[in-house]
Amino acid sequence: MRAIVRLLVCLVLAVPAAASAQTYPDRNVRVIVPFGTGGPTDVIARIFAQKLSENLGHQFYVENIPGAGGNIGTAQAARAPGDGYTILVVSTGFMVNPSLYAKVPYDPVKDFAPLTLAAVSPNVIFTHPSVPAKTLKELIDLVKANPGKYSYGQPAIGSTPHLSAELLKQTFDLDLVMVPFTSAGLAVNGVLTGQPPIGVTALPPTIGLINEGKLRGLAIEAVKRSPTIPDVPTIAEAGVPGQEADTLTGFVMPARTPPAIVEKLHAEMVKIGAQPEVRERMEKIGFNPVINTPAEFGARIKDEMERWGKVVRAANLKIE
């Protein structure tokens, strides 16, 4: 008898959720980007928001809420009602920040329901042409022979370019000085002047400069070469396997969002991600389109938290 009652309760509770999914959305949907306008997370968010608006008949509008490495906007999304009308666009910092910051106002696993990983962009290691090293192995040997002399630029404390460089330092016991910038563009511009002479950033802002010979690409931190810089070897080809690292962009929703709505939105994401126009737009900015399942993205979130958390702790990085 109790089993029958429980079944009836579950059915009653499921009806409103199913009904809401059928009529969803019946008003505009907020898409939070926890960074400023113009960056890759923002660009990808707007590509998908535009298509969702066209396909579902209501406006999916992007709201930029930058600050504290993405923590401010992410915290707002975590506190939003789980009614399907808030979507958060995340980058790798979403998974790194809980290890990096002394206090983080969200839990990536408990506070959010994964929707999909949308795209990834591999990081790239590059130098000013004046650096005598022509390969990554030569650069490692050069730094080891000149402890404390060389420095590298990276786009943000706790970003995957920063952490992948720290992993390289830990692996080869390198005395390499870190120079923090506040964006990939500024880090790239620094290396262009030779101050610092080495850089590690996501791929997009380096593509033209590497192809023009203004920067020397030593390794792309991916399992296969990028068609945008085909002459730059993968990090495994460069002699350092197992250190692949990328900058990712994905979509999550508040944890209490009805599964039926998550499923409906995911189905739309699959359609959008398969469109040649969308894939071409993402590839032009150096991102590889990836639309996976909510379960797969959830597993990726946990894996990224574990992997980069170890690097953060080994490097003794902490932001109060």
Secondary structure, DSSP 8 states (H G I E B T S, - for coil): -HHHHHHHHHHHHHHHHHHHHHH--SS-EEEEESS-TTSHHHHHHHHHHHHHHHHHSS-EEEEE---GGGHHHHHHHHHS-SSS-EEEEE-THHHHHHHHBS--S--TTTSEEEEEEEEEEEEEEEE-TTSS--SHHHHHHHHHHSTTT-EEEESSTTSHHHHHHHHHHHHHT---EEEE-SSHHHHHHHHHTTSSSEEEEESGGGHHHHHTTSSEEEEESSSS--TTSTTS-BTTTTT-TT---EEEEEEEEETTS-HHHHHHHHHHHHHHHT-HHHHHHHHHTT-EE----HHHHHHHHHHHHHHHHHHHHHTT--B-
